[in-house]
Amino acid sequence: MSILENITSKDAIALEEKHGAHNYHPLPVVLSRGEGVHVWDVEGKKYYDFLSAYSAVNQGHCHPKIVNAMTEQAKTLTLTSRAFYNDMLGKYEKYATETFHFDKLLPMNTGAEAVETALKICRKWAYEEKGIAENNAEIIVCENNFHGRTTTIISFSNDPVARKNFGPYTDGFIKIEYDNLSALEEVLKSNSNVAGFLVEPIQGEAGVYVPSEGYLSGAKALCEKYNVLFIADEVQTGIARTGRLLATCGNCSCSDKHCSGIPEIKPDILILGKALSGGAYPVSAVLANDNIMGVIRPGNHGSTFGGNPIAAAVGMAALEVVKDEELADNAFELGELFRAELNKFIPTTDLVNSVRGKGLLNAILINDSEDSSTAWDICMALKENGLLAKPTHGNIIRFAPPLVMTKEQLLDCVSIIIKTLQEFKN
């Protein structure tokens, strides 16, 4: 079969089933093109994308500015490794550190790699700066977290599907309940070997679980009190998804009307990925100030592709799009509208318990058990009606469209969602 030969959805799915590892359970739709908030399958049917590649495509599919930056750089220099300097990385590091108000950036490729990098930085800081005895540092994490699928990361996951039969596991992690400051302080005050607290500002994979007001600022204050690094995993929540440039920080580039009065919660270590490239290329980063990042020296950490010229060009373009098109403001306003419209509908049905989220990271909780197929069946019905979404944790459907969506498009999508739920009910 020629790679340029047209293929049907049935044939494409059959090829993956036969030749690919079965580590995903995709919705049965085969996509071949994307533009803005829309994607098309191989038969030409058009859909609204309400997943955005798990928030990687915040800037919309195939944003021309990002694609142009990628293709133009690919014509001149793609990869040097870090054995040599290149003329793009320093520009990107300057742009990103000034955007997020940190001294230093360490470039990687994927979100999981960035999380692993942050854990290494935190441990090295603990031994060289805090004075914890070598190999005794511990990092606090939250139950129901999702930070990736490497061996170390699944070691502190409590998802049996992610963990089972992948041991032995990595030690050095303490799990506590999410959104529980008392549990955090209990560990901090009783364990002097704690080096850091790794947390998602909103637990996305767990079902868009938004913590109580004051939780993040309270956690940051406790970390400061006990000399522990506050590590924010904003791989999914960052880059304007929640209506601010970062979910953890009021000191951002969106307009004052949405950030005034919000206290700054600046992480000691910030983890970014996904939309850092607008979905065009694998780009992730760890940011910290000199007093923390300074523990990393030549030979301590690296990546052949991390910080390559294409990644640098794409990363700058992706951040410029967010700023120039005011995507944080758009996410804030459309998120408010989305939840308001669904909250009008929810009292009229027994199928949906609630809607929750921030900005354009939202979810509806289906009135059924986690092991039921109801949420999956609803997503199948949404697909038939021209909207793509995916369940998480069995009975929760996550809704996260590209942030370039217009008000008219959002209201059209709300109509599709409500119509589908009404039809499903019947």
N, C-alpha and C positions, 0 to 999 in steps of 0.2 A: 504493500500500500504506500503510495506517495504521500509525503507529509503535507502536500498541497491539495490532496484529493478531498473533495467535500465528504462529510461524514454525517450520518444521522445521529440523533440523541441516543437511540437504542444501541447503535454500533459503538459510540464513544463510551457509554457506560459498560458495555460488554468488554471492551478492551481494558478498561481500568480493573474490572473484576478479575480478568484473567491474568493480567501482567503486573498489576500493582499490589502492594501490601494493603491489607484491609484494616488500616489504622484510622479510617474515618467512615462516617455513615452519612453521606451527603444527601440532601434533598435531590430527587431525581430530575434535575434540570441541567442541561449542558449549555454553558454560556460561551459565546464566541466573540462578543463585542460589548463595549461599555462606553458611555459618554455621560458625564455629569451624574445625575441621580438615577440614570437608566442603564439596564443591561438587556441584551438580546440573546435568545438561544439560537442554536444552529438552524432551526426552522424559521427563524425570523420573528418569533413572538417577543414583544417588548414587556419588560417588567420594571417596576420600581425596586431598587435595591434597598432593603431595610435592614441590612446587616453591615454593609460597608467593609467587608472582609475583616470583621471584628474590630471596626473602627480604624482600620489602616487607610481607608479611602475617604477621609474627612473632606478632602479638597475636591472630591468627585472623581469619577473614572476618567482617566486619560486627560487630566487637566493640561491644556496646551502649553502653559508656561513650564510646568514640570517636565513634560515629555520633551519639550524643546531643549531644556537644560541637559537632560539625559542624553539625547541624541547628539547634540553639538559637542558635548564633552567626549562621547564615545568615538567621535571622529578624530580626536587628537591624542588622547591618552586615557587608557582604562584602568591600568593597574601597575603600580611600581613595587608593591609591598612596602613595609615601613623600614626596609633596609636603606631607603633613600627618601629624601624630602620630595614632595610634589607641590605644584604651585596652587593647588586648590584647598588642601586640608587646612592650612592656617587661616585662610579667609573664612572657611566654614566654622572653624573653632571660635574665631573672633565673633562672628555673627551670632552664633548660638549662645555663647556665654554672655554676650551683652543682652540678648533677648531674654534669657532666663535668670540673669543677675548672679552668675557664678564665676569663679576665677578660671576654672579648668574644665575641659571636656575630654573624656576618654572614649574614642569611637569604636563601636562594634557593629555587628550586622543584624542580629535578631534580638527580640525581647528577652528570650531565655538567656542568651549570652550576656546581655546587659545586666540581668539579675545576678548571674554568677559572678560577674565582674564586681558588682556592688558588694556582694558578700565577701569577696576576697579583699577588697579595699577596707571594708569594715573590720575584718579580722586583723589585718596587718596594722591598722591604726590602733586597735586594742592592745596589741603587743608592744608596739613601738612608742605610742603616745600616752595611752591610758595606764600602761604598766601591768596588764593582766599577764599572768604566767603563760608561756607558750603552750599552745594546744588546749588551753582551758577556756577560751572565749566562747560565749554562747550568744545566740541571736534569737530574739523573741519574734514569733510569727503568729498569725491568727488562724483559727479554725476556719475551714471552708475557703481557704485562700486558693488563688490560682496565679502562679508566677512562671509557669512553663512546665516542661516535661523532661528536663535532664535528670540524671540519677540523683544529684544533690537536691534539686528542687522537689522531686516527688518524695524524697525522704521526709519532708515536713508537710506533705499533703495528707489530708484525711479522706481523699477520694479513693475508694477501694479499686475502682477501675484503673486509675492512674498508677496505683502502688503495687497491687498484688502480683507476686512472682517476679519482681524486679529488684529484690534485695540481694545482698545485705545493704542496709541504708546508711546514709551519712549521719554521724552524730553532731551534736553541737547546737541543736535547736529546741526551743521551748514553745509549745503551742498554748495559746490562751484564747478565750472567747473574744470574738470581734465585737467592737462597740461596747467595751467594758473597761472603763478606766480603773476601776478597783482591782480587777484582775491584773492589769498591767502594773500598777503600783505595788501590788503584793509581791510580784516577782522581782521588780526592781529593788525594792528595799531589803529583800532577803537574799539576793544573789549579786555579789560584787563582781562576778565574772561576765555579766551581761555587757556585750559590746554594742549591740544595735537592736532596733525595733523596725522590722520590715512590714509595711502595711500598704494595702490598696486603699486609696481615698474613697472609692466605691467598689464593692466586690462585684465585678461584672459577671464572671462565669458562674458565680453563686446565685445569680438571678437579679442582678442590679440592686444589690442590697445597699441602701444609703444609710450611713451611720447617723446617730443622733447629733443634733446641733451642739457644737462644742467638743465633740469627741476628738477630732484631729488636733485642734488647738490645745486641748487638755493633754493629749498624748505627747505633743511636742514639748509642752511645759514640763511634763514628768521626765522626759528624756534629758532635758537641760538640767533639771534638778539632780539627776543621778549620773550625769556625764556619760550618756548613752547616745549613739547616733540615731537620728530619726531618718529612716530610709523610705522614701515614697516611691512605690512602683506605679508610675503614671503611664505605663505602656499603652493602656487602653483609655484611661481618663484624660490624658494630656492632649495638647495641641487642639484646644478649643472645644473638645467634645462636650464638656459639661456646662458650657456657657461662659467659661473663663479660659484663658490660655492654659492654666493649670488648675486642677481641682483643689490643690492644696494652698494656692497662693493668691492673695488679693492684690499683690503688687505685680500686675500684668499689663498687657497691652490693649485690653479691651476698654470700652468707654467707662468713664467714671460713674455713670448712672447704674451700672451693674456691679461695680467693685467698691464704691465708696461705703465706708462703714464696715467693710469686711476685714477682719484682722488678718495680717499676713501670717501665713504658716509656712515658713521657708524650710524645706527639708535640709538636712545636713548632706544627704546624698539623694540625688534625683535620677530616676531611671526613665528613659524615654525610648520609644520605638514606634512601630506601626505607622501612624500618620506623620512621623518625622520625615517620611519620604513621599507621602501622599499615595502610598501603595504602589509606587512605580519601581521600587528597588529596595532590597533589604538594607535598612539603615537604623541603627540604634545607638544610644549614647548614655553614658553615665557622667553626671556633672557634680562637682563639689568644689569647695574653696581650697586654697593652697594648704591650709593646716591639715586637711584630710587627704587630698589627692597627692600631696607631697610625699607620702609614704611609698608611692609607686615609682620604681626606678628601672632603668634598662634591664630587661631580662625577666622582670617580675610578671609581666602579663603581655599578651599580644594577640594579633589576628592577622593572617595574610591579607584578607580583604578589608579589614576594618580601616576606615579612613581613606579608602581609595578615591581617586579623583571623581569618578562618576557619583559615588555616594555623597561626596562633599558638594558637588554641584546640585544634585537633586535635593539634598537637605536644605540648602539655602533657598532654593526656589520654592520648596514646599512651605517653609516658614514665611517667606515673602507673600505667598498667596493667602495664608491665614491672616496676616496683618492687612494687606492691601484690600482684601474683600470683606474684612470685618466679620470673619466667620464665627468668632466667639460671641459677638452680639447677636448674630443670626441664630446661633444655636440656643442662646438664652431665650430669645423671644419665641422661636418656634417650639421650643420645649415647653414653655408655659402654655402655649396654645394647644399643643398636643395633649397634655395632661388634662387641661380644662375641658376639651371636647370629649375625651374618653370618660371623664368623671361625670359628664352629663348622661352618658349612655349606661354606665355600669349599674346604676340603681334599677334599670329596667330589665336586667337579665340576671339569671342565676349562674351563668356560665363563667363570668369573670368576677373575681373577688375584689381586685384593686389594680391600680396602675401606680407605678413609682418610678422615680428617676430624677436626674438633673440634666438640664440642657437637652441635647438630643441623644442621651443615653437613658433609655426607658425600658420598662418591662410590664407585662400584664401577668397577673397570677390567675391561672385557670383553676376553677373550682373542681379539682379532681386530685387523686393521689399522684405522687411522683412516679409511680411505676405504671401509670395508665398511658394510653396512646393518644389521649385527647388533644394535647398540645401539638403533637406531631400531625395529627389528622387536620387540625385547624390550619397549620402551616401548609399542608398539602392543598387545602381549599383556598388559602390565600394565593398560592402559586397559580391556581387555575384562574383566579380573579386578577392576576397581574401584579402581585406584590410578593417579594421574597423575604422570608424571615425564618428563624430557626429556633427550636426550643432549647432551653438549658435547664438542667436539674429536673427534667421530666415534665413538670406542669407549669413551667414559666416560659413565656415567649419574649425574647429580647427584640427591641425595636431601636435600631441605630442607623438612620439614613445618612447619606453624605450631607455635610454641613452647608453645601451650596444650594440646598433645596429652597424653593420659594414658598411663600405663604399659600399660594394657590395650589401648588403641588402637594404641600402638606395636607391641606384640607381635602384634596382628592384622595390622598392615601388614607386619611381618617375615614372617609366615606367607604372606601374599599374594606377597611378593617371592620367597621361596624356592620356593613352589609354581609360580610362573610360570617361574622359571629352570629348575626341574626339567622342566616341561612343554616348555619351549623346547628343552631339551637333547634330549628324545626326538623 
